[in-house]
């Protein structure tokens, strides 16, 4: 494997290891947290794309609503 296939495999293994994905009907679905960690949009039409405008390759502007949700999650985790 070379190029995009190798990068996708590495991304998949990293996401599974970190818990940033889930399986749905035999397909891997990456979460918002994974995409934020990745740092930019891949342009593939991902369900949990946190960037605005959505699905625009290499876009790095995060949706403020997603940032608020993640901040709320982090605060809830700190309170445990």
Residue pairs with C-beta under 8 A, 6 or more apart in sequence:
1 9
11 30
11 38
12 21
12 28
14 20
15 21
15 28
15 30
15 34
16 28
18 34
18 37
20 30
20 31
20 33
20 34
20 37
21 28
21 29
21 30
21 31
21 34
22 28
22 29
22 31
23 29
29 47
29 48
30 46
30 48
31 48
32 48
32 49
32 50
32 66
32 69
32 70
33 70
34 48
35 41
35 46
35 48
35 49
35 50
35 51
36 50
36 62
36 66
36 70
39 60
40 51
40 58
40 59
40 60
41 49
41 51
41 54
41 55
41 56
41 57
41 58
41 59
41 60
42 57
43 55
43 56
43 57
43 58
44 55
45 55
46 55
49 55
50 62
50 63
50 66
51 59
51 60
51 61
51 62
51 63
52 59
52 61
52 62
52 63
53 59
